């Protein structure tokens, strides 16, 4: 078993050409998951921060809301409001983005499955 504290590998950066420097606490990647996950990370969006719109041509992304609220726009054009306890999946070939339109930080666990 591999145990890693989320604070070990934290960076602040734009995600997929989005707005702001999102806090990304990288927990696991391809090496730690036998090539199964590109990313397992906790992302913290401050108010107004967003990812850029991006596609998942060869992978699937699952996001679990830990706290706060994010608005996600999927390929079907519909906006979904995610709140703590909600989970979403973006399938291979689909595009999406996420934005924090609230006045409080939002925290999500993102898992990108190869």
Secondary structure, 3 states (H helix, E strand, C coil): CCCCCCCCCEEEECECCCCCCEEEEEEECCCCCCCCEEEEEEEEECCCCEECCEECCCCEEEEEEEECEEEEEECCCCEEEEECCCEEEECCCCEEEEECCCCCCEEEEEEEEC
